[in-house]
Amino acid sequence: MNDRDDRRQDSDPDPLLRAARQLPQGIAPQRDLWPGIERAISAPPSRTWDWNRITAQAAAVLLLVGGSSAVTWLAVEGNEKPAVQPVATTQPLEFETVAGR
């Protein structure tokens, strides 16, 4: 740290920020991690991921088809009365031609 950071750290009114600035900037691993990383990169991909993906897609299709079929069935079977009620009229409707006048 330089002098400006030290002054800012000492003059900072927030104790949480002061404590956070005192934490180490990095932590070295206890052992060399590169051999495991190299093995994971060079290993061929596993085939189980493909089957999991296909199974998930099949399940999604079944849920979509089953769900939409159930909603359609409920909409058709649940309609006992018509959506629009007929209006009762007392007089029959009469149509007049306009061109004859």
Gaussian input, Z-matrix of N, CA and C with variables (Angstrom, degrees):
# hf/3-21g

backbone

0 1
 N
 C     1     B1
 C     2     B2     1     A1
 N     3     B3     2     A2     1     D1
 C     4     B4     3     A3     2     D2
 C     5     B5     4     A4     3     D3
 N     6     B6     5     A5     4     D4
 C     7     B7     6     A6     5     D5
 C     8     B8     7     A7     6     D6
 N     9     B9     8     A8     7     D7
 C    10    B10     9     A9     8     D8
 C    11    B11    10    A10     9     D9
 N    12    B12    11    A11    10    D10
 C    13    B13    12    A12    11    D11
 C    14    B14    13    A13    12    D12
 N    15    B15    14    A14    13    D13
 C    16    B16    15    A15    14    D14
 C    17    B17    16    A16    15    D15
 N    18    B18    17    A17    16    D16
 C    19    B19    18    A18    17    D17
 C    20    B20    19    A19    18    D18
 N    21    B21    20    A20    19    D19
 C    22    B22    21    A21    20    D20
 C    23    B23    22    A22    21    D21
 N    24    B24    23    A23    22    D22
 C    25    B25    24    A24    23    D23
 C    26    B26    25    A25    24    D24
 N    27    B27    26    A26    25    D25
 C    28    B28    27    A27    26    D26
 C    29    B29    28    A28    27    D27
 N    30    B30    29    A29    28    D28
 C    31    B31    30    A30    29    D29
 C    32    B32    31    A31    30    D30
 N    33    B33    32    A32    31    D31
 C    34    B34    33    A33    32    D32
 C    35    B35    34    A34    33    D33
 N    36    B36    35    A35    34    D34
 C    37    B37    36    A36    35    D35
 C    38    B38    37    A37    36    D36
 N    39    B39    38    A38    37    D37
 C    40    B40    39    A39    38    D38
 C    41    B41    40    A40    39    D39
 N    42    B42    41    A41    40    D40
 C    43    B43    42    A42    41    D41
 C    44    B44    43    A43    42    D42
 N    45    B45    44    A44    43    D43
 C    46    B46    45    A45    44    D44
 C    47    B47    46    A46    45    D45
 N    48    B48    47    A47    46    D46
 C    49    B49    48    A48    47    D47
 C    50    B50    49    A49    48    D48
 N    51    B51    50    A50    49    D49
 C    52    B52    51    A51    50    D50
 C    53    B53    52    A52    51    D51
 N    54    B54    53    A53    52    D52
 C    55    B55    54    A54    53    D53
 C    56    B56    55    A55    54    D54
 N    57    B57    56    A56    55    D55
 C    58    B58    57    A57    56    D56
 C    59    B59    58    A58    57    D57
 N    60    B60    59    A59    58    D58
 C    61    B61    60    A60    59    D59
 C    62    B62    61    A61    60    D60
 N    63    B63    62    A62    61    D61
 C    64    B64    63    A63    62    D62
 C    65    B65    64    A64    63    D63
 N    66    B66    65    A65    64    D64
 C    67    B67    66    A66    65    D65
 C    68    B68    67    A67    66    D66
 N    69    B69    68    A68    67    D67
 C    70    B70    69    A69    68    D68
 C    71    B71    70    A70    69    D69
 N    72    B72    71    A71    70    D70
 C    73    B73    72    A72    71    D71
 C    74    B74    73    A73    72    D72
 N    75    B75    74    A74    73    D73
 C    76    B76    75    A75    74    D74
 C    77    B77    76    A76    75    D75
 N    78    B78    77    A77    76    D76
 C    79    B79    78    A78    77    D77
 C    80    B80    79    A79    78    D78
 N    81    B81    80    A80    79    D79
 C    82    B82    81    A81    80    D80
 C    83    B83    82    A82    81    D81
 N    84    B84    83    A83    82    D82
 C    85    B85    84    A84    83    D83
 C    86    B86    85    A85    84    D84
 N    87    B87    86    A86    85    D85
 C    88    B88    87    A87    86    D86
 C    89    B89    88    A88    87    D87
 N    90    B90    89    A89    88    D88
 C    91    B91    90    A90    89    D89
 C    92    B92    91    A91    90    D90
 N    93    B93    92    A92    91    D91
 C    94    B94    93    A93    92    D92
 C    95    B95    94    A94    93    D93
 N    96    B96    95    A95    94    D94
 C    97    B97    96    A96    95    D95
 C    98    B98    97    A97    96    D96
 N    99    B99    98    A98    97    D97
 C   100   B100    99    A99    98    D98
 C   101   B101   100   A100    99    D99
 N   102   B102   101   A101   100   D100
 C   103   B103   102   A102   101   D101
 C   104   B104   103   A103   102   D102
 N   105   B105   104   A104   103   D103
 C   106   B106   105   A105   104   D104
 C   107   B107   106   A106   105   D105
 N   108   B108   107   A107   106   D106
 C   109   B109   108   A108   107   D107
 C   110   B110   109   A109   108   D108
 N   111   B111   110   A110   109   D109
 C   112   B112   111   A111   110   D110
 C   113   B113   112   A112   111   D111
 N   114   B114   113   A113   112   D112
 C   115   B115   114   A114   113   D113
 C   116   B116   115   A115   114   D114
 N   117   B117   116   A116   115   D115
 C   118   B118   117   A117   116   D116
 C   119   B119   118   A118   117   D117
 N   120   B120   119   A119   118   D118
 C   121   B121   120   A120   119   D119
 C   122   B122   121   A121   120   D120
 N   123   B123   122   A122   121   D121
 C   124   B124   123   A123   122   D122
 C   125   B125   124   A124   123   D123
 N   126   B126   125   A125   124   D124
 C   127   B127   126   A126   125   D125
 C   128   B128   127   A127   126   D126
 N   129   B129   128   A128   127   D127
 C   130   B130   129   A129   128   D128
 C   131   B131   130   A130   129   D129
 N   132   B132   131   A131   130   D130
 C   133   B133   132   A132   131   D131
 C   134   B134   133   A133   132   D132
 N   135   B135   134   A134   133   D133
 C   136   B136   135   A135   134   D134
 C   137   B137   136   A136   135   D135
 N   138   B138   137   A137   136   D136
 C   139   B139   138   A138   137   D137
 C   140   B140   139   A139   138   D138
 N   141   B141   140   A140   139   D139
 C   142   B142   141   A141   140   D140
 C   143   B143   142   A142   141   D141
 N   144   B144   143   A143   142   D142
 C   145   B145   144   A144   143   D143
 C   146   B146   145   A145   144   D144
 N   147   B147   146   A146   145   D145
 C   148   B148   147   A147   146   D146
 C   149   B149   148   A148   147   D147
 N   150   B150   149   A149   148   D148
 C   151   B151   150   A150   149   D149
 C   152   B152   151   A151   150   D150
 N   153   B153   152   A152   151   D151
 C   154   B154   153   A153   152   D152
 C   155   B155   154   A154   153   D153
 N   156   B156   155   A155   154   D154
 C   157   B157   156   A156   155   D155
 C   158   B158   157   A157   156   D156
 N   159   B159   158   A158   157   D157
 C   160   B160   159   A159   158   D158
 C   161   B161   160   A160   159   D159
 N   162   B162   161   A161   160   D160
 C   163   B163   162   A162   161   D161
 C   164   B164   163   A163   162   D162
 N   165   B165   164   A164   163   D163
 C   166   B166   165   A165   164   D164
 C   167   B167   166   A166   165   D165
 N   168   B168   167   A167   166   D166
 C   169   B169   168   A168   167   D167
 C   170   B170   169   A169   168   D168
 N   171   B171   170   A170   169   D169
 C   172   B172   171   A171   170   D170
 C   173   B173   172   A172   171   D171
 N   174   B174   173   A173   172   D172
 C   175   B175   174   A174   173   D173
 C   176   B176   175   A175   174   D174
 N   177   B177   176   A176   175   D175
 C   178   B178   177   A177   176   D176
 C   179   B179   178   A178   177   D177
 N   180   B180   179   A179   178   D178
 C   181   B181   180   A180   179   D179
 C   182   B182   181   A181   180   D180
 N   183   B183   182   A182   181   D181
 C   184   B184   183   A183   182   D182
 C   185   B185   184   A184   183   D183
 N   186   B186   185   A185   184   D184
 C   187   B187   186   A186   185   D185
 C   188   B188   187   A187   186   D186
 N   189   B189   188   A188   187   D187
 C   190   B190   189   A189   188   D188
 C   191   B191   190   A190   189   D189
 N   192   B192   191   A191   190   D190
 C   193   B193   192   A192   191   D191
 C   194   B194   193   A193   192   D192
 N   195   B195   194   A194   193   D193
 C   196   B196   195   A195   194   D194
 C   197   B197   196   A196   195   D195
 N   198   B198   197   A197   196   D196
 C   199   B199   198   A198   197   D197
 C   200   B200   199   A199   198   D198
 N   201   B201   200   A200   199   D199
 C   202   B202   201   A201   200   D200
 C   203   B203   202   A202   201   D201
 N   204   B204   203   A203   202   D202
 C   205   B205   204   A204   203   D203
 C   206   B206   205   A205   204   D204
 N   207   B207   206   A206   205   D205
 C   208   B208   207   A207   206   D206
 C   209   B209   208   A208   207   D207
 N   210   B210   209   A209   208   D208
 C   211   B211   210   A210   209   D209
 C   212   B212   211   A211   210   D210
 N   213   B213   212   A212   211   D211
 C   214   B214   213   A213   212   D212
 C   215   B215   214   A214   213   D213
 N   216   B216   215   A215   214   D214
 C   217   B217   216   A216   215   D215
 C   218   B218   217   A217   216   D216
 N   219   B219   218   A218   217   D217
 C   220   B220   219   A219   218   D218
 C   221   B221   220   A220   219   D219
 N   222   B222   221   A221   220   D220
 C   223   B223   222   A222   221   D221
 C   224   B224   223   A223   222   D222
 N   225   B225   224   A224   223   D223
 C   226   B226   225   A225   224   D224
 C   227   B227   226   A226   225   D225
 N   228   B228   227   A227   226   D226
 C   229   B229   228   A228   227   D227
 C   230   B230   229   A229   228   D228
 N   231   B231   230   A230   229   D229
 C   232   B232   231   A231   230   D230
 C   233   B233   232   A232   231   D231
 N   234   B234   233   A233   232   D232
 C   235   B235   234   A234   233   D233
 C   236   B236   235   A235   234   D234
 N   237   B237   236   A236   235   D235
 C   238   B238   237   A237   236   D236
 C   239   B239   238   A238   237   D237
 N   240   B240   239   A239   238   D238
 C   241   B241   240   A240   239   D239
 C   242   B242   241   A241   240   D240
 N   243   B243   242   A242   241   D241
 C   244   B244   243   A243   242   D242
 C   245   B245   244   A244   243   D243
 N   246   B246   245   A245   244   D244
 C   247   B247   246   A246   245   D245
 C   248   B248   247   A247   246   D246
 N   249   B249   248   A248   247   D247
 C   250   B250   249   A249   248   D248
 C   251   B251   250   A250   249   D249
 N   252   B252   251   A251   250   D250
 C   253   B253   252   A252   251   D251
 C   254   B254   253   A253   252   D252
 N   255   B255   254   A254   253   D253
 C   256   B256   255   A255   254   D254
 C   257   B257   256   A256   255   D255
 N   258   B258   257   A257   256   D256
 C   259   B259   258   A258   257   D257
 C   260   B260   259   A259   258   D258
 N   261   B261   260   A260   259   D259
 C   262   B262   261   A261   260   D260
 C   263   B263   262   A262   261   D261
 N   264   B264   263   A263   262   D262
 C   265   B265   264   A264   263   D263
 C   266   B266   265   A265   264   D264
 N   267   B267   266   A266   265   D265
 C   268   B268   267   A267   266   D266
 C   269   B269   268   A268   267   D267
 N   270   B270   269   A269   268   D268
 C   271   B271   270   A270   269   D269
 C   272   B272   271   A271   270   D270
 N   273   B273   272   A272   271   D271
 C   274   B274   273   A273   272   D272
 C   275   B275   274   A274   273   D273
 N   276   B276   275   A275   274   D274
 C   277   B277   276   A276   275   D275
 C   278   B278   277   A277   276   D276
 N   279   B279   278   A278   277   D277
 C   280   B280   279   A279   278   D278
 C   281   B281   280   A280   279   D279
 N   282   B282   281   A281   280   D280
 C   283   B283   282   A282   281   D281
 C   284   B284   283   A283   282   D282
 N   285   B285   284   A284   283   D283
 C   286   B286   285   A285   284   D284
 C   287   B287   286   A286   285   D285
 N   288   B288   287   A287   286   D286
 C   289   B289   288   A288   287   D287
 C   290   B290   289   A289   288   D288
 N   291   B291   290   A290   289   D289
 C   292   B292   291   A291   290   D290
 C   293   B293   292   A292   291   D291
 N   294   B294   293   A293   292   D292
 C   295   B295   294   A294   293   D293
 C   296   B296   295   A295   294   D294
 N   297   B297   296   A296   295   D295
 C   298   B298   297   A297   296   D296
 C   299   B299   298   A298   297   D297
 N   300   B300   299   A299   298   D298
 C   301   B301   300   A300   299   D299
 C   302   B302   301   A301   300   D300

   B1=1.4451
   B2=1.5173
   B3=1.3050
   B4=1.4498
   B5=1.5279
   B6=1.3227
   B7=1.4719
   B8=1.5238
   B9=1.3263
   B10=1.4648
   B11=1.5238
   B12=1.3529
   B13=1.4585
   B14=1.5152
   B15=1.3375
   B16=1.4666
   B17=1.5189
   B18=1.3466
   B19=1.4712
   B20=1.5247
   B21=1.3541
   B22=1.4542
   B23=1.5333
   B24=1.3134
   B25=1.4570
   B26=1.5225
   B27=1.3204
   B28=1.4608
   B29=1.5120
   B30=1.3276
   B31=1.4612
   B32=1.5160
   B33=1.3092
   B34=1.4587
   B35=1.5302
   B36=1.3466
   B37=1.4603
   B38=1.5324
   B39=1.3249
   B40=1.4650
   B41=1.5279
   B42=1.3393
   B43=1.4668
   B44=1.5369
   B45=1.3246
   B46=1.4612
   B47=1.5274
   B48=1.3225
   B49=1.4569
   B50=1.5246
   B51=1.3157
   B52=1.4731
   B53=1.5180
   B54=1.3312
   B55=1.4634
   B56=1.5254
   B57=1.3381
   B58=1.4604
   B59=1.5247
   B60=1.3225
   B61=1.4672
   B62=1.5291
   B63=1.3180
   B64=1.4631
   B65=1.5347
   B66=1.3430
   B67=1.4603
   B68=1.5213
   B69=1.3471
   B70=1.4695
   B71=1.5338
   B72=1.3201
   B73=1.4605
   B74=1.5240
   B75=1.2960
   B76=1.4537
   B77=1.5170
   B78=1.3189
   B79=1.4621
   B80=1.5215
   B81=1.3026
   B82=1.4622
   B83=1.5266
   B84=1.3483
   B85=1.4662
   B86=1.5268
   B87=1.3253
   B88=1.4648
   B89=1.5226
   B90=1.3590
   B91=1.4624
   B92=1.5242
   B93=1.3227
   B94=1.4520
   B95=1.5264
   B96=1.3198
   B97=1.4586
   B98=1.5271
   B99=1.3277
   B100=1.4520
   B101=1.5319
   B102=1.3351
   B103=1.4764
   B104=1.5336
   B105=1.3061
   B106=1.4720
   B107=1.5149
   B108=1.3352
   B109=1.4587
   B110=1.5257
   B111=1.3171
   B112=1.4664
   B113=1.5302
   B114=1.3400
   B115=1.4752
   B116=1.5266
   B117=1.3340
   B118=1.4595
   B119=1.5229
   B120=1.3249
   B121=1.4593
   B122=1.5230
   B123=1.3185
   B124=1.4598
   B125=1.5283
   B126=1.3240
   B127=1.4696
   B128=1.5260
   B129=1.3370
   B130=1.4738
   B131=1.5335
   B132=1.3155
   B133=1.4736
   B134=1.5222
   B135=1.2975
   B136=1.4687
   B137=1.5165
   B138=1.3154
   B139=1.4582
   B140=1.5259
   B141=1.3170
   B142=1.4634
   B143=1.5142
   B144=1.3333
   B145=1.4579
   B146=1.5216
   B147=1.3572
   B148=1.4544
   B149=1.5228
   B150=1.3268
   B151=1.4590
   B152=1.5144
   B153=1.3077
   B154=1.4559
   B155=1.5240
   B156=1.3146
   B157=1.4647
   B158=1.5209
   B159=1.3248
   B160=1.4627
   B161=1.5307
   B162=1.3151
   B163=1.4650
   B164=1.5245
   B165=1.3147
   B166=1.4641
   B167=1.5253
   B168=1.3251
   B169=1.4629
   B170=1.5236
   B171=1.3323
   B172=1.4633
   B173=1.5294
   B174=1.3039
   B175=1.4642
   B176=1.5234
   B177=1.3224
   B178=1.4704
   B179=1.5283
   B180=1.3296
   B181=1.4634
   B182=1.5197
   B183=1.3230
   B184=1.4680
   B185=1.5162
   B186=1.3246
   B187=1.4630
   B188=1.5251
   B189=1.3036
   B190=1.4631
   B191=1.5186
   B192=1.3290
   B193=1.4638
   B194=1.5250
   B195=1.3207
   B196=1.4618
   B197=1.5181
   B198=1.3176
   B199=1.4639
   B200=1.5182
   B201=1.3349
   B202=1.4664
   B203=1.5267
   B204=1.3264
   B205=1.4728
   B206=1.5232
   B207=1.3162
   B208=1.4635
   B209=1.5304
   B210=1.3055
   B211=1.4682
   B212=1.5174
   B213=1.3204
   B214=1.4655
   B215=1.5161
   B216=1.3097
   B217=1.4632
   B218=1.5248
   B219=1.3294
   B220=1.4640
   B221=1.5251
   B222=1.3135
   B223=1.4605
   B224=1.5238
   B225=1.3323
   B226=1.4578
   B227=1.5270
   B228=1.3029
   B229=1.4667
   B230=1.5252
   B231=1.3092
   B232=1.4616
   B233=1.5143
   B234=1.3432
   B235=1.4643
   B236=1.5173
   B237=1.3192
   B238=1.4589
   B239=1.5192
   B240=1.3247
   B241=1.4579
   B242=1.5265
   B243=1.3194
   B244=1.4606
   B245=1.5315
   B246=1.3150
   B247=1.4624
   B248=1.5278
   B249=1.3368
   B250=1.4600
   B251=1.5213
   B252=1.3015
   B253=1.4596
   B254=1.5274
   B255=1.3272
   B256=1.4631
   B257=1.5277
   B258=1.3243
   B259=1.4614
   B260=1.5299
   B261=1.3106
   B262=1.4569
   B263=1.5256
   B264=1.3344
   B265=1.4664
   B266=1.5137
   B267=1.3159
   B268=1.4655
   B269=1.5181
   B270=1.3087
   B271=1.4604
   B272=1.5208
   B273=1.3036
   B274=1.4628
   B275=1.5323
   B276=1.2794
   B277=1.4672
   B278=1.5160
   B279=1.3429
   B280=1.4610
   B281=1.5213
   B282=1.3100
   B283=1.4571
   B284=1.5241
   B285=1.3182
   B286=1.4618
   B287=1.5152
   B288=1.3056
   B289=1.4548
   B290=1.5204
   B291=1.2818
   B292=1.4497
   B293=1.5263
   B294=1.3017
   B295=1.4572
   B296=1.5140
   B297=1.3009
   B298=1.4524
   B299=1.5255
   B300=1.2381
   B301=1.4600
   B302=1.4615
   A1=110.01
   A2=116.21
   A3=118.62
   A4=109.72
   A5=116.84
   A6=120.99
   A7=111.88
   A8=116.14
   A9=118.73
   A10=110.47
   A11=117.77
   A12=120.75
   A13=111.19
   A14=117.34
   A15=120.79
   A16=110.66
   A17=116.88
   A18=119.60
   A19=110.25
   A20=117.40
   A21=120.30
   A22=110.09
   A23=116.94
   A24=121.29
   A25=110.40
   A26=117.97
   A27=120.76
   A28=111.80
   A29=117.58
   A30=119.58
   A31=112.78
   A32=118.79
   A33=121.29
   A34=109.42
   A35=118.18
   A36=119.98
   A37=113.62
   A38=117.38
   A39=120.30
   A40=109.93
   A41=117.63
   A42=119.54
   A43=112.45
   A44=117.73
   A45=120.18
   A46=110.40
   A47=117.23
   A48=119.98
   A49=111.23
   A50=116.64
   A51=119.83
   A52=110.14
   A53=117.42
   A54=121.31
   A55=110.63
   A56=117.63
   A57=120.61
   A58=111.24
   A59=117.29
   A60=120.18
   A61=111.94
   A62=118.13
   A63=121.30
   A64=111.99
   A65=117.32
   A66=119.81
   A67=109.95
   A68=118.17
   A69=120.65
   A70=109.80
   A71=116.10
   A72=121.74
   A73=112.67
   A74=119.60
   A75=122.59
   A76=110.32
   A77=116.10
   A78=122.01
   A79=107.29
   A80=116.84
   A81=121.69
   A82=109.64
   A83=118.34
   A84=119.94
   A85=110.77
   A86=115.93
   A87=121.06
   A88=112.03
   A89=116.88
   A90=120.06
   A91=108.68
   A92=116.45
   A93=121.68
   A94=109.03
   A95=118.07
   A96=122.58
   A97=113.24
   A98=118.33
   A99=120.71
   A100=114.63
   A101=121.53
   A102=118.81
   A103=112.86
   A104=118.28
   A105=120.43
   A106=112.10
   A107=116.76
   A108=120.79
   A109=109.97
   A110=116.37
   A111=121.10
   A112=111.12
   A113=117.78
   A114=121.57
   A115=110.42
   A116=117.00
   A117=120.15
   A118=111.75
   A119=116.93
   A120=120.28
   A121=110.98
   A122=117.87
   A123=121.09
   A124=113.36
   A125=119.25
   A126=121.78
   A127=109.92
   A128=117.45
   A129=119.08
   A130=109.32
   A131=116.52
   A132=118.90
   A133=110.63
   A134=116.00
   A135=119.98
   A136=109.87
   A137=116.83
   A138=122.27
   A139=112.05
   A140=118.82
   A141=120.00
   A142=111.25
   A143=117.15
   A144=119.72
   A145=110.73
   A146=117.39
   A147=121.08
   A148=111.22
   A149=116.54
   A150=119.21
   A151=111.18
   A152=117.66
   A153=119.58
   A154=110.67
   A155=116.53
   A156=120.84
   A157=110.62
   A158=117.45
   A159=121.28
   A160=110.03
   A161=117.33
   A162=121.32
   A163=110.57
   A164=117.43
   A165=120.82
   A166=110.72
   A167=117.35
   A168=120.18
   A169=111.37
   A170=117.01
   A171=120.14
   A172=110.71
   A173=116.56
   A174=120.17
   A175=110.75
   A176=117.01
   A177=120.29
   A178=110.78
   A179=117.28
   A180=120.77
   A181=110.14
   A182=116.89
   A183=119.74
   A184=112.04
   A185=116.89
   A186=120.00
   A187=111.66
   A188=116.93
   A189=120.52
   A190=111.51
   A191=116.91
   A192=120.29
   A193=110.63
   A194=117.16
   A195=119.84
   A196=112.58
   A197=116.44
   A198=119.75
   A199=112.31
   A200=116.99
   A201=118.81
   A202=110.97
   A203=117.21
   A204=119.58
   A205=110.88
   A206=116.87
   A207=119.93
   A208=111.30
   A209=117.22
   A210=119.96
   A211=110.44
   A212=117.74
   A213=121.04
   A214=110.73
   A215=117.91
   A216=121.54
   A217=110.82
   A218=116.78
   A219=119.64
   A220=111.43
   A221=117.86
   A222=120.73
   A223=111.39
   A224=117.18
   A225=120.28
   A226=110.72
   A227=118.19
   A228=121.80
   A229=112.43
   A230=117.85
   A231=120.86
   A232=113.55
   A233=118.28
   A234=121.49
   A235=109.81
   A236=117.91
   A237=121.99
   A238=110.38
   A239=117.37
   A240=119.86
   A241=108.53
   A242=117.49
   A243=119.22
   A244=111.00
   A245=114.27
   A246=119.70
   A247=111.10
   A248=118.41
   A249=122.00
   A250=107.91
   A251=116.68
   A252=121.40
   A253=108.82
   A254=118.41
   A255=119.76
   A256=110.85
   A257=115.71
   A258=121.21
   A259=108.20
   A260=115.84
   A261=120.03
   A262=109.15
   A263=116.98
   A264=121.53
   A265=108.98
   A266=115.99
   A267=120.25
   A268=111.42
   A269=118.02
   A270=121.33
   A271=108.78
   A272=116.85
   A273=118.72
   A274=109.94
   A275=115.98
   A276=121.13
   A277=109.40
   A278=116.32
   A279=121.42
   A280=107.32
   A281=114.91
   A282=120.44
   A283=108.81
   A284=116.42
   A285=121.47
   A286=108.31
   A287=115.36
   A288=118.84
   A289=109.09
   A290=117.54
   A291=122.78
   A292=110.56
   A293=118.16
   A294=122.39
   A295=112.32
   A296=118.69
   A297=122.52
   A298=112.58
   A299=123.37
   A300=124.28
   A301=113.51
   D1=152.68
   D2=177.02
   D3=-100.44
   D4=-178.40
   D5=-176.19
   D6=-64.21
   D7=-37.25
   D8=-178.42
   D9=-64.58
   D10=-41.71
   D11=177.85
   D12=-64.22
   D13=-38.68
   D14=178.61
   D15=-63.47
   D16=-42.78
   D17=179.69
   D18=-66.11
   D19=-40.62
   D20=-179.71
   D21=-66.05
   D22=-37.26
   D23=179.25
   D24=-65.95
   D25=-41.81
   D26=-178.81
   D27=-72.94
   D28=-32.25
   D29=-176.36
   D30=-92.56
   D31=-1.13
   D32=-178.73
   D33=-70.21
   D34=123.48
   D35=-178.17
   D36=-74.90
   D37=-19.88
   D38=-177.35
   D39=-86.76
   D40=115.52
   D41=-178.25
   D42=-66.24
   D43=-27.76
   D44=179.64
   D45=-68.27
   D46=-42.56
   D47=177.29
   D48=-66.17
   D49=-38.24
   D50=176.73
   D51=-60.66
   D52=-44.63
   D53=-179.40
   D54=-67.44
   D55=-37.34
   D56=-179.75
   D57=-67.19
   D58=-34.75
   D59=179.05
   D60=-69.99
   D61=-20.96
   D62=-179.47
   D63=-86.11
   D64=-8.56
   D65=179.33
   D66=-70.14
   D67=152.54
   D68=178.04
   D69=-65.95
   D70=149.25
   D71=-177.96
   D72=-78.55
   D73=-21.73
   D74=179.98
   D75=-155.78
   D76=157.37
   D77=179.10
   D78=-126.40
   D79=124.74
   D80=178.69
   D81=-80.78
   D82=138.16
   D83=178.51
   D84=-66.04
   D85=154.86
   D86=-177.76
   D87=-73.63
   D88=-22.55
   D89=179.09
   D90=-139.34
   D91=169.59
   D92=179.86
   D93=-74.85
   D94=120.09
   D95=-176.60
   D96=-93.07
   D97=-11.13
   D98=-173.63
   D99=-62.04
   D100=-38.81
   D101=179.72
   D102=-59.20
   D103=-40.81
   D104=178.57
   D105=-68.39
   D106=-37.59
   D107=177.88
   D108=-65.46
   D109=-43.68
   D110=-179.83
   D111=-62.51
   D112=-41.11
   D113=177.80
   D114=-63.31
   D115=-42.39
   D116=-178.15
   D117=-67.40
   D118=-34.54
   D119=179.20
   D120=-71.72
   D121=-42.13
   D122=-175.00
   D123=-84.20
   D124=-13.11
   D125=-178.69
   D126=-70.38
   D127=141.74
   D128=177.31
   D129=-68.53
   D130=150.96
   D131=-179.50
   D132=-66.34
   D133=147.48
   D134=-178.99
   D135=-79.15
   D136=151.92
   D137=-179.15
   D138=-83.06
   D139=-14.64
   D140=-177.92
   D141=-65.55
   D142=-28.71
   D143=179.76
   D144=-63.94
   D145=-38.86
   D146=179.55
   D147=-63.44
   D148=-42.77
   D149=-179.92
   D150=-68.94
   D151=-37.07
   D152=176.87
   D153=-63.70
   D154=-38.73
   D155=179.91
   D156=-66.91
   D157=-43.51
   D158=179.63
   D159=-65.54
   D160=-41.63
   D161=179.00
   D162=-63.56
   D163=-41.98
   D164=179.56
   D165=-65.23
   D166=-40.18
   D167=178.52
   D168=-66.32
   D169=-39.74
   D170=178.47
   D171=-65.28
   D172=-40.71
   D173=178.23
   D174=-64.62
   D175=-38.89
   D176=178.60
   D177=-64.81
   D178=-40.36
   D179=178.53
   D180=-64.20
   D181=-44.93
   D182=179.22
   D183=-62.16
   D184=-41.67
   D185=178.02
   D186=-65.09
   D187=-40.54
   D188=179.81
   D189=-65.66
   D190=-47.63
   D191=-179.53
   D192=-66.91
   D193=-45.00
   D194=179.68
   D195=-64.97
   D196=-42.07
   D197=-179.80
   D198=-66.12
   D199=-43.96
   D200=179.89
   D201=-68.44
   D202=-34.68
   D203=176.86
   D204=-66.30
   D205=-40.82
   D206=179.27
   D207=-65.58
   D208=-41.51
   D209=178.55
   D210=-64.78
   D211=-41.66
   D212=178.28
   D213=-63.58
   D214=-44.52
   D215=179.89
   D216=-62.38
   D217=-43.59
   D218=178.79
   D219=-64.72
   D220=-37.50
   D221=179.80
   D222=-68.09
   D223=-38.33
   D224=-178.70
   D225=-77.14
   D226=-44.59
   D227=-177.49
   D228=-74.97
   D229=-27.28
   D230=-176.30
   D231=-79.81
   D232=-12.15
   D233=-178.74
   D234=-88.47
   D235=91.10
   D236=178.36
   D237=-86.75
   D238=-35.99
   D239=179.44
   D240=-110.32
   D241=152.91
   D242=-177.06
   D243=-64.96
   D244=154.18
   D245=-178.16
   D246=-68.76
   D247=-33.32
   D248=-179.55
   D249=-115.54
   D250=124.81
   D251=179.14
   D252=-80.67
   D253=134.41
   D254=177.97
   D255=-68.91
   D256=144.46
   D257=-179.61
   D258=-91.96
   D259=128.67
   D260=179.42
   D261=-79.35
   D262=127.58
   D263=177.68
   D264=-112.79
   D265=147.29
   D266=179.59
   D267=-92.58
   D268=-26.91
   D269=-179.25
   D270=-119.66
   D271=144.15
   D272=176.14
   D273=-69.22
   D274=151.00
   D275=-179.96
   D276=-76.03
   D277=139.53
   D278=178.03
   D279=-120.32
   D280=134.98
   D281=179.57
   D282=-109.04
   D283=134.28
   D284=178.36
   D285=-114.73
   D286=141.82
   D287=176.11
   D288=-83.98
   D289=141.61
   D290=-177.45
   D291=-93.47
   D292=-27.80
   D293=-174.58
   D294=-70.48
   D295=-23.35
   D296=-176.04
   D297=-77.90
   D298=-7.68
   D299=-175.92
   D300=-88.05

